[in-house]
Amino acid sequence: MTKTVILDTNVLYDIGLNRVRIEDVGRPKEHFCYSPISIIELVSKLNDRSFADRKAAAGVILKHRIDELPDPESYLTTVFGYKLAEPAPSYSDAVRALAEGQSLEEVRRGVPDYEIRVRRRLNVPFAATWREKVEQEWVDSLITLMAENIPRFQEWYAKDPKKRSSSVPKLRGEQKKKFLAGMKSREWAARTISACQMRAFFKADKNDLGVFTKQKADELAATIPKIECYSHMYTQYLISLTTEGFLPQQNDSGDIDLFLYSIDDDHVVATKDNRWINIAKAAGFARRIRQPGCGLNETALAEDRNCVKEEAAKYRKMDFEDYIDIRPGVRSGKPCFKGTRITVYDVLEYLEGGMTEVELLADFPVLTPQHIRAAREFDAAHNIRLASGSTA
């Protein structure tokens, strides 16, 4: 059977910016798809500075004829065997507007298609507002879960972000064992399935729901294996949040929803994010994920043990700006690793104090060896003075 490869947004960026080739992602006969969430991500933070990169990502979809999947809720509706109340919305016009537009102003005003006499417009403010609301509600729900289960987390999180320690509270000892046991229980599995079913109800034709019959029970039983990957990925993600000490990010919502489409081993997610690759391995679904540029094989690209060596050979010189940025108001404007509040100084000081890289990565699971390397290269470029916490 032909594999279906679901492309993460960052993979679209990488292909569009010629960082990887489409051949690095999958074979020519494989079926490439994208989630509508990727289009919302591309459009919602569109500005003059990011326009060219986002246009390139959208252009990949047109150039390689990558197919659009239904939105996650519509997809779940069909997976559970319900009829849709109305057809899943299409985002193809948004893709074409972004890919064919020449400027941010043009895509807002409308990109003309003279052949069929239409203008395709992008409502950037609406996409931004929708994404912020939905994703922030998702993050807030996870913060609540962490506060309910992790001692001292609520106190830590309530502090001014500038005054929080960089080490996020996490479960330890007996509390950790108890939490992990709960995550492995049948009750928790039932909750995750029920949550997916509720999302399916959202787009379902209410007349099709009717009375719960034996036939519907059989259909539900047949659906469970199809959402098993997502269920295990979501569970492992929660375990990582609560036991490894990192905070949920808004982008995580769209990333993890990609695994809703992985209904069997012939539907795999392509991503370059090592965190999801590690979560997939821990969840027992490494075969459902692949990492572009690591070499293709018949089983799981994410398990290709030669990948690290190959990537190291290809990218001897790292651009630390891919990993480090400076955000006003975050840790007093000190250089931090992107998506975290961990400063470069934190890492360098721990290493200077004798902590090994293995120990450091164990304490900060959100970081990877590439982050440490980026910190060292940042240090070399800026001649950091650890004693004073300043740069030359």
N, C-alpha and C positions, 0 to 999 in steps of 0.2 A: 504494500500500500504506500502511496506517495505521502511523504511527511508534510505536515503543515507547520510552517515556522512563523511564530508570532513575534514581530519585531518591537522591541522596546524603543521608546522615543530617542534615547541616546544612540542607539544603533542607526536610526535614520539620520541623525546629525553626523555621525562618523562616516557613513557612506556619502552623504551629501558634501562633506568637507574633504573627501578623499583621504580620510584617515584609514579606512578599510575599504575593501572591494566587496561588491555583492557576493562574489565567489568565496570570500572569507566567511560568509554567513551561512550559506547553504549551497546545495547543488542546483544546477539549472532546472532540473525537473521537479524540484521541491516547490511547494505552494506557499508563497510569501503573503502574509497578512499583517494588518495593523489594527489597533484598537482605536475607536473614536476618542478615547481618553487622550491619546497622543495628539490628536488635532486640537483638542481643548488646551492641552499643555502648550502647544506651539503658538496658539492664538492669544491665550490669556495674558501672557507677559510680553506681547509684541510691542516693540518700540523701535525708534530709528536705529539705535545701536545694535539691536539683535535681529533686525529685519533680514539681513543677508543670510545669516546662519539658518534662520527658521524657513526662509524661502528655499534654501538648498535642501533642507530636510523634506519639505513638502514636494520639491521637485523629484526626489528619489521615488516617491510613490507613483508619480505620473510616468517617469522614465522607465521604471521597471514593472509597471502595471501591477503594483502591489494591491491586493484586494482588501476591501474594508470589511471588518467584522461588525456584527450588530453591537450596540452598546451593551455593557455587562448585564443590565436588568432584562433587556429584551432577549439576550442570549440565554440567560437562566430560565426565562419563561419557556422557551422552546426546549431546553434541556430537560425541564421537569414535565414536558409533554402538554403544556397548556397552550391554548390559542392566544395570540396577541390581540389586545383590544384594538390596536392599530399598527400599521407597519412600523418597523424600527426606523427612526430618522436617519437620513443619509447625510454624511459630512463631505461628500465628494465635491460639492460646490465650494466649500471652504478650502479644500485642498487645492483646487484649481485656481481660486482667487489668490491664494498665498504663493503658489508656485509660478503663476503667470504675471502677477502684479510687479510693477517696477519700483514702487515706493510704498511706504506706510500710508501716505495720503491717498494714493490711488486705490489701495485695497479697502480703505474706509469709504471712499467716494463710490467705488464700484469699478471692477475690472471688466471692460467690455468684451463680449463675445459676439462679433459681428455676424457670424454664421447663423446663430439662432436668435440674434437680437435680444440679448439679455446682458445685464450687468451683475456680476457676482461681488457681493459686499461682505466684509467681515465686521461683526459687531464686537470689537475688542473689549470695551467696558463691560458688556454683558457677560462675555466669556470669563473675564477676570473676576467679576463679582460672583458668578455661579461657582467657579472653581474655589475661590477663597472660602465661600460659605460651606460648601460640601466637604472640602478637605479639612477645614478647621474644625467642623463638627466631629469629623472622624478622629482627628488628633485629640480633641477634648475628651472624647469617650475613652480613649486609651490612657490619657493622663488620669482620668477618674479611676480606671481599673488599677493603675499603678499605685495611686494614693490609697486605695482600699486594701492593697495587698503588701506593700513594701513599707516597713517601719521607717519613720522619719522622712519619707518622701514628700508628704504634704508640706511639712515644715520647710524642707529644702526648696520645694518648687514655689512656695509662697513668697520667698525672698526676692528682692530686686535682682533680676538676672545678672547685673554687674557685680553683685555681692555673693552669688552662689559659688561654691567650690566647683572645680571642673569635673569632679568625680560624682557621677549620678548615683544616688542610693540604689542598692539592689538587694535581692533576697539572698539569704545565707542560711547555712545550717539546717535545722529542722523545719523552719518556715519554707525554705526552698524545696525540701523534700516533699512537704505537704502540698505545695503549689504544683510541683511537677506531677505528683500522683493525681491531682485533680485534672490536669491537662490530658492525662492518659485515660481518664475514666470514660465509660460509655455515656454518662450524663453529659460530659463536655462535647463528645462527638455528636450527640443528638442536638445540642444547642447550636453547633456550627451548621449542621444540616438544616435545622429549622430557620436559622437566620438567612441562609441562601434561599430557602423556599419563600420566606417573606419578601425577599427582593424580587422573586419571580412573580408573586402575586401583584406587585406594583404595576407591571405592564400587562397582566393577563386580562383576558375577557372574563369579566365576573360571571357571566352566564355559563362559562365553561367549567367553573370551579365545582359548583353543585355539591351533591352529597358525597361523602368519602366512601367509596365502594371498594370491593375486593380488587377490581381492575385498577383503580387508582392506587391502591396499596401496592400492587405488583409493579406499577409504573414507577412509584416512588422508590421501591427497592432496586429497580433497574437503574435509577438515576444516581443513587449513592456512589457507586464506583466512579462515575463521571466527574463528581465534584470532590473526590477523595484527595487529589493533588492539592487543590486550593485549600481544603480543610486542614490538611497536614502542614501546608506552608504557612497558613495564618496562625495555626497553633504554635509552630516553631518560632514564628516571628514574635508572638507574645512572650514565649519563653526567653527569647533573646532580650527583649525589652526589660523584663523583670529580673533576669539573673545575670545579665552581662553589663548592665549599666549604661544604656544610651536612651535618648529620647526619640519618640516617633516624629517623623518629618512629614510634611504635607504630601510630598511626592510619593511617599510610601504607599499611599492609598491606591493610586493608579498603577503603581508597579505590581503590587500584590494581586490586583484584579486581573492582570494578564494571565494568571494561573487558573482563572475560571475557564479559560478557553482550552486548557490542557486536559482534555477529557480522556485521553489515553496516551500511550507511548508514541503515537504517530502525530501528536500535537505538542510541539516543544516551543519554549520561550527562548528567544535570543536576547541576551543582555551582556553588557560589559561590567556590570556592577558585581564585584566580588562578594559583597555582603549577601546578595540573593543566591549566588552560587553556593556559598557556605551554608545558608539556610536550607537550600534544596538538598544538599548532601546530608545535613543533620536530620531532615525530615524523611529521608529515604527516597527522594525523587530526583537524584542527580541526572537520571536519564531523561528528565523532562526539561532540561535547561542546557543551553550551549553558549559558549563564549566566542564571539567572532575573533578570528585571527589566531586561534589555538590549534588549527588543524582539524579536519573533518574525519569522523569515523562512524561506524555503523551503530555504536552504542551511544555514549554520552560525551559530547565535546567537553563538557565541564569536568570530566574525569581524566582528560588527557594529561598525563603526568609530565609530558614534555612541554606543555604549554608555557610554564614559567620560564624555562630555559630559552625557548624560542622567542618569547616576548622580550626577555632581557637582551638577547642578541640583536633584536630589531631596534630596540629603543635604549641604546647605551646612554644617551644623553637625555635626561628627564627635564621637562619643563615644570619647575615646582609651582608655577602659577596655576597649573591644572588642579593642584591640591590645596593651595594656600591662598587666602584672601584677607583683606582688612575691611571690617565692617564697623563704621562709626557706631558707638554705643554698645558694642559687644566686646567684653573684656578690655575696656578702656582703649579700644582701637588697636590692640596688639594683633599681630598676624595670627590667624587661627586656621585650622584645617576646615575646608568648606563643609557646611552642613553641621558643624559642631561648635562648641565653645572651648575646645581644647586648643591652647596656644602652642606655637612652635617652641616658645620658651619652656613650657611645661615638659615637653618631650625631651628637649635638649638637657634640661636640668636633671631629669630622672636618669638619663643615660650618663651624664657627667657624674652623678652620684653613685654609679656602679650598677644600676639596674640593667639587666640584659634585655635585648630586643624581645625575646620570648616572654619574659616577665611583663614587659611594657604592653605588649599586644594582649596578654591575658587580662591585664587590668583595664585596658581600653579596647574592647572588642570591635568598636566601630572603626578603629584604625587598622591599616594593613602595612606590610613591609614597604610598600610604595610611599606611604605617608612618612615613614621614618626616613627613607632615602630623600624624600622631598625636603624634610626638615634639615638634614645634613647639607644638602645643596643650597638651601636658603641661608644656612649658617655660613657656608663658604662664600656665598655671593655678597652677604651683608656684614660679615665679620661681627657676629653678635657677641656682645659682652655679657656673659651670664651673670656676673656679679652685680651689675647695675640694671640688668633687664632692658638694656637699650641697644640700639644699633649704631655703628660708626657712621 
